[in-house]
Each structure stands twice: as C-alpha cells, then as structure tokens.
Amino acid sequence: MKNYLDFEKPIAELQRKMDELQRHREAHGIEISLDKEIRQIKKKISEERRRIFSDLTPWQRVQLARHPKRPYTLDYIRTVFSDFAELHGDRLYGNDQAMVGGFAKIGDQKVVVLGTQKGRDTKENIRRNFGSAHPEGYRKALRLMRLADKFSLPIITLIDTAGAYPGIAAEERHIAEAIAVNLREMILMEVPIIAMVIGEGGSGGALGVGVADRVLILENAYYSVISPEGCAAILWKDRSAAPKAAEALKITARDLLELSLVDEIIPEPLGGAHNDVEVTAATVKERLLANLKELTAVGTKERLEQRYRKYRAHGRFQEGQPVAA
C-alpha cells in the first residue's frame, strides 16, 4: 500500500475513489459506463499532483526527504553502481552498519562509494541505528577513503542521516573527534570527491562524509546544521514549530544552491524519488558520471586549490555599527 503524506491527502482520496470504481467494474463486468469516469479521475489525480508538487513548502520537502519508501544508499548502490564489494569495520572497535561502503564501478570508472544507510522496518532500523552512525562508522568511512586515496580511486559519498548518533556510547568513543578528523582528512585527499545528499542531511553526521569537490543534492532532500524539530525546540521551546523552523533554516535544495552551499540540484520525478526509482537512478548516474569526468580532467594541485577555495568561501557576514547599550 502506498504511503501518502499529509499534504497528499487530496491525491489519496482521488486514488481511493478510482480503486473502488475499478474493483466495482471487475466485480460486475461494467466496462463502458465506468471507463469514462475512471479516465476523468486519473486526469484529476495528475492535475492535483502537479498542483501540489509545483509549490512545496520547506517542511513538506523535509517530509518527502524522510519518506519511508524513498531510495536509500544501498538502493542507489544496486541501481547506479556495479561490481560492489562491501568492506566492513574500522579496525579499531567494530563494524557500524549505519555506514556502508566499498569498492564499485560506475560506468567504466572504478570508485569507492560509501554512505549512511537507514532501515526499512523496525528490525533493520535497530540494526542500522536509524542511519545515525557511531564513531566507528566515521572511522570506517575514513579507512575506505584512505584506501581510495592510496589507489587513486575517486570517492562518492551518499548522505541520508538525521545526524550522528548522539548517545553516551558515541560520546565515550569520541564522536566529535571522529567527525573532525574526517573533515580534516577529506579536505586534503588528492582524489576527486563527490558528495550527494539523497534524503536527510543532518548536522555533523552528514558533514562527516560531506567534504567534497562537488556537493550534489536531490530536489527533495535537505541539508542543515540541525533538524527542524531540534531548531524549533531551542528557539521556540516547541517541536511543533518545526515547519516555521524549516522555513527559517533555508535547508531546501533551492535555498542551498542560492547560498552556494551545494553545486547542483538533481531533479526527481513528480511526487518524489520513490515514485520512480529507476528514473531517479538513471538521472543520478548520469550526473555523477558527468561530474566525475569534469573533476578527473583537472590536475590534482588545481583540484585541491579549488576545494580549499570552495570551503573558504562558505559563510557570509555583514559589517555594521555596534548596537548601543
């Protein structure tokens, strides 16, 4: 059964009516009289979908980014890449299943691909820690990226996490240090790096695998220093103010592109990536290959300089007169 979000209720109601008519037609063998009505409802569904998805609010895009049917990292690895050989463990503590990665090919190009992975049901979500990695997840990612750097393989990271795991166990194993080391090391790696936000891009948990020459983002994904709920709890003392926070945070793909925090928006099928995974995967593959071609054509020294300038340019400030006491 399809999962409809709150703002998709008009579509869900029309779909329910059409399903009832189709069942009635099949049960009673009525063809001509119902065909016209079914076609009209199909047309209304199409028009309603275009109306709703042509003007989504930031909060509605956050809901789409979290859609339970949305493709996850391993879905893209299966559809976009080939010859994937997963590697496990950080060689220090253990294997964090919220972070997956290994050697693969995209087209004819050998790469290392890695990313955060959520679960489809409660059992898998517990195993994957709901896509929130522990320190060993980021150290595993760093181990894989160092292998890529050693063997001159481009790195592709897929980001879909609400953030790194915030629990006591993660603090005991130095989550902040693990992420900080990744930031430092990724800025210095000599191979091309592409990061792509495919769903949620939350806080340092996303940034820990997000330092790259090119940062791509799917149309209905978001990238933010904090979740809308977390921001609402801090600023308004009320998590129900999340829609207001999503608007203020400027976390949508369009906002991020205008702020030069991402380099490219990858379009999704109408209704979101989950509505046509094959089309989404084909678009993702085409854009990854195009960006890889551009980056590999640039010399290492120049690419490192461009990466440095890219991150030095982040952040804007405005000078003004001090406020009188």
URZIBEL-V367090 format. One record per residue. N is the residue number from 0. RES is the residue in one small letter. SS is DSSP state (alpha for helix, beta for strand, coil for the rest). PSI is psi in radians with two decimals (999 if undefined). NEAR is the number of other ideal C-beta (glycine too) atoms within 8 Angstrom. Layout:
# URZIBEL-V367090
N;RES;SS;PSI;NEAR  N;RES;SS;PSI;NEAR
This chain:
# URZIBEL-V367090
0;m;coil;2.41;2  1;k;coil;2.43;6  2;n;coil;1.99;7  3;y;coil;2.39;7  4;l;coil;2.91;9  5;d;alpha;-0.78;5  6;f;alpha;-0.10;8  7;e;alpha;0.15;9  8;k;alpha;-0.69;8  9;p;alpha;-0.65;8  10;i;alpha;-0.75;12  11;a;alpha;-0.70;10  12;e;alpha;-0.75;8  13;l;alpha;-0.70;12  14;q;alpha;-0.69;10  15;r;alpha;-0.75;8  16;k;alpha;-0.74;9  17;m;alpha;-0.71;12  18;d;alpha;-0.69;8  19;e;alpha;-0.76;8  20;l;alpha;-0.71;12  21;q;alpha;-0.70;9  22;r;alpha;-0.70;8  23;h;alpha;-0.71;10  24;r;alpha;-0.76;13  25;e;alpha;-0.62;7  26;a;alpha;-0.61;6  27;h;alpha;-0.01;6  28;g;coil;0.46;6  29;i;coil;2.04;8  30;e;coil;-1.18;7  31;i;alpha;-0.80;6  32;s;alpha;-0.54;7  33;l;alpha;-0.39;11  34;d;alpha;-0.77;9  35;k;alpha;-0.74;8  36;e;alpha;-0.68;9  37;i;alpha;-0.73;12  38;r;alpha;-0.68;8  39;q;alpha;-0.72;8  40;i;alpha;-0.69;12  41;k;alpha;-0.71;9  42;k;alpha;-0.72;8  43;k;alpha;-0.68;9  44;i;alpha;-0.78;12  45;s;alpha;-0.77;8  46;e;alpha;-0.71;8  47;e;alpha;-0.68;11  48;r;alpha;-0.76;11  49;r;alpha;-0.69;9  50;r;alpha;-0.81;8  51;i;alpha;-0.81;12  52;f;alpha;-0.04;10  53;s;coil;-0.23;6  54;d;coil;1.05;6  55;l;coil;2.53;11  56;t;coil;2.84;9  57;p;alpha;-0.71;14  58;w;alpha;-0.65;11  59;q;alpha;-0.61;10  60;r;alpha;-0.62;15  61;v;alpha;-0.74;13  62;q;alpha;-0.69;11  63;l;alpha;-0.69;12  64;a;alpha;-0.47;12  65;r;coil;0.10;9  66;h;coil;2.29;11  67;p;coil;-0.32;6  68;k;coil;-0.01;6  69;r;coil;2.48;13  70;p;coil;2.40;11  71;y;coil;-3.13;13  72;t;alpha;-0.87;12  73;l;alpha;-0.48;8  74;d;alpha;-0.76;10  75;y;alpha;-0.64;15  76;i;alpha;-0.66;14  77;r;alpha;-0.62;8  78;t;alpha;-0.48;11  79;v;alpha;-0.59;10  80;f;coil;2.92;13  81;s;beta;2.90;6  82;d;beta;0.68;7  83;f;beta;2.23;11  84;a;beta;1.82;7  85;e;beta;2.44;7  86;l;coil;2.61;11  87;h;coil;2.66;5  88;g;coil;2.69;8  89;d;coil;-0.03;13  90;r;coil;0.29;5  91;l;coil;-0.76;5  92;y;coil;-0.94;7  93;g;coil;-2.96;6  94;n;coil;1.97;8  95;d;coil;2.02;12  96;q;coil;-0.03;9  97;a;coil;-0.24;15  98;m;beta;2.15;15  99;v;beta;2.69;12  100;g;beta;2.97;12  101;g;beta;-2.95;12  102;f;beta;2.56;10  103;a;beta;3.11;14  104;k;beta;2.50;10  105;i;beta;2.01;14  106;g;coil;-2.23;6  107;d;coil;0.05;3  108;q;beta;2.15;9  109;k;beta;2.38;6  110;v;beta;2.97;15  111;v;beta;2.19;15  112;v;beta;2.41;15  113;l;beta;2.83;15  114;g;beta;2.98;16  115;t;beta;2.48;18  116;q;coil;2.18;14  117;k;coil;3.03;12  118;g;coil;2.77;13  119;r;coil;-0.41;7  120;d;coil;3.12;6  121;t;alpha;-0.77;6  122;k;alpha;-0.80;7  123;e;alpha;-0.62;9  124;n;alpha;-0.65;12  125;i;alpha;-0.74;9  126;r;alpha;-0.66;8  127;r;alpha;0.02;12  128;n;alpha;0.64;13  129;f;alpha;0.48;10  130;g;alpha;0.16;15  131;s;coil;1.91;13  132;a;coil;2.61;18  133;h;coil;3.05;13  134;p;alpha;-0.67;13  135;e;alpha;-0.43;16  136;g;alpha;-0.76;14  137;y;alpha;-0.55;17  138;r;alpha;-0.56;13  139;k;alpha;-0.78;16  140;a;alpha;-0.75;16  141;l;alpha;-0.69;13  142;r;alpha;-0.75;11  143;l;alpha;-0.71;13  144;m;alpha;-0.61;16  145;r;alpha;-0.63;9  146;l;alpha;-0.75;11  147;a;alpha;-0.76;14  148;d;alpha;-0.68;11  149;k;alpha;-0.70;6  150;f;coil;0.24;6  151;s;coil;0.78;6  152;l;coil;2.30;11  153;p;beta;2.66;14  154;i;beta;2.31;17  155;i;beta;2.16;14  156;t;beta;2.44;15  157;l;beta;2.15;13  158;i;beta;2.14;17  159;d;beta;1.41;16  160;t;beta;2.51;16  161;a;coil;-0.25;10  162;g;coil;2.92;12  163;a;coil;2.74;16  164;y;coil;2.19;13  165;p;coil;0.24;6  166;g;coil;3.04;6  167;i;alpha;-0.71;5  168;a;alpha;-0.71;8  169;a;alpha;-0.68;12  170;e;alpha;-0.70;9  171;e;alpha;-0.54;6  172;r;coil;0.26;11  173;h;coil;1.07;8  174;i;alpha;-0.71;13  175;a;alpha;-0.72;8  176;e;alpha;-0.71;8  177;a;alpha;-0.77;15  178;i;alpha;-0.74;14  179;a;alpha;-0.72;8  180;v;alpha;-0.71;10  181;n;alpha;-0.74;15  182;l;alpha;-0.80;11  183;r;alpha;-0.79;8  184;e;alpha;-0.65;11  185;m;alpha;-0.59;12  186;i;alpha;-0.36;10  187;l;alpha;-0.15;7  188;m;coil;2.41;11  189;e;coil;-0.23;8  190;v;coil;2.75;10  191;p;coil;2.45;10  192;i;beta;2.26;16  193;i;beta;2.23;17  194;a;beta;2.40;14  195;m;beta;2.13;15  196;v;beta;2.01;18  197;i;beta;-0.24;15  198;g;beta;-1.84;13  199;e;beta;2.40;15  200;g;beta;1.47;14  201;g;beta;2.10;11  202;s;alpha;-2.70;12  203;g;alpha;-0.39;9  204;g;alpha;-0.61;15  205;a;alpha;-0.74;16  206;l;alpha;-0.44;10  207;g;coil;-0.32;14  208;v;coil;0.42;15  209;g;coil;0.00;12  210;v;coil;2.09;11  211;a;coil;2.86;12  212;d;coil;-0.64;10  213;r;beta;2.31;11  214;v;beta;1.99;12  215;l;beta;2.69;16  216;i;beta;2.37;16  217;l;beta;2.64;16  218;e;coil;-0.67;9  219;n;coil;0.36;11  220;a;coil;2.97;15  221;y;beta;2.75;14  222;y;beta;2.13;12  223;s;beta;2.67;11  224;v;coil;-0.36;4  225;i;coil;2.69;10  226;s;coil;2.68;12  227;p;alpha;-0.66;15  228;e;alpha;-0.72;9  229;g;alpha;-0.73;8  230;c;alpha;-0.77;13  231;a;alpha;-0.68;15  232;a;alpha;-0.59;10  233;i;alpha;-0.85;8  234;l;alpha;-0.68;8  235;w;coil;0.03;9  236;k;coil;0.50;5  237;d;coil;1.95;7  238;r;alpha;-0.35;7  239;s;alpha;-0.15;5  240;a;alpha;0.27;10  241;a;alpha;-0.71;14  242;p;alpha;-0.68;10  243;k;alpha;-0.70;9  244;a;alpha;-0.70;14  245;a;alpha;-0.66;15  246;e;alpha;-0.78;9  247;a;alpha;-0.56;7  248;l;alpha;-0.32;12  249;k;coil;1.04;7  250;i;coil;-0.03;12  251;t;beta;2.83;9  252;a;alpha;-0.75;14  253;r;alpha;-0.78;7  254;d;alpha;-0.77;10  255;l;alpha;-0.65;13  256;l;alpha;-0.72;13  257;e;alpha;-0.56;6  258;l;coil;0.02;8  259;s;coil;0.49;7  260;l;coil;-0.33;8  261;v;coil;2.82;13  262;d;coil;-0.37;6  263;e;beta;2.46;10  264;i;beta;2.24;11  265;i;beta;2.08;12  266;p;coil;2.64;5  267;e;coil;2.75;11  268;p;coil;2.72;9  269;l;coil;2.20;7  270;g;coil;-0.14;7  271;g;coil;2.86;11  272;a;alpha;-0.55;13  273;h;alpha;-0.31;9  274;n;alpha;-0.41;7  275;d;coil;1.51;7  276;v;alpha;-0.66;10  277;e;alpha;-0.77;7  278;v;alpha;-0.75;8  279;t;alpha;-0.80;13  280;a;alpha;-0.70;13  281;a;alpha;-0.72;8  282;t;alpha;-0.76;11  283;v;alpha;-0.80;13  284;k;alpha;-0.78;12  285;e;alpha;-0.76;8  286;r;alpha;-0.62;11  287;l;alpha;-0.78;14  288;l;alpha;-0.70;11  289;a;alpha;-0.76;8  290;n;alpha;-0.67;12  291;l;alpha;-0.73;14  292;k;alpha;-0.76;8  293;e;alpha;-0.75;8  294;l;alpha;-0.67;13  295;t;alpha;-0.29;8  296;a;coil;-0.20;5  297;v;coil;2.41;8  298;g;coil;2.69;5  299;t;alpha;-0.83;6  300;k;alpha;-0.76;6  301;e;alpha;-0.69;8  302;r;alpha;-0.71;13  303;l;alpha;-0.66;10  304;e;alpha;-0.72;8  305;q;alpha;-0.70;10  306;r;alpha;-0.75;13  307;y;alpha;-0.82;9  308;r;alpha;-0.63;8  309;k;alpha;-0.83;9  310;y;alpha;-0.46;9  311;r;alpha;-0.46;6  312;a;coil;-0.16;7  313;h;coil;2.46;7  314;g;coil;2.38;4  315;r;coil;2.58;4  316;f;coil;2.81;4  317;q;coil;2.21;4  318;e;coil;2.51;3  319;g;coil;3.12;4  320;q;coil;2.48;3  321;p;coil;2.55;4  322;v;coil;2.32;4  323;a;coil;2.49;3  324;a;coil;999;2
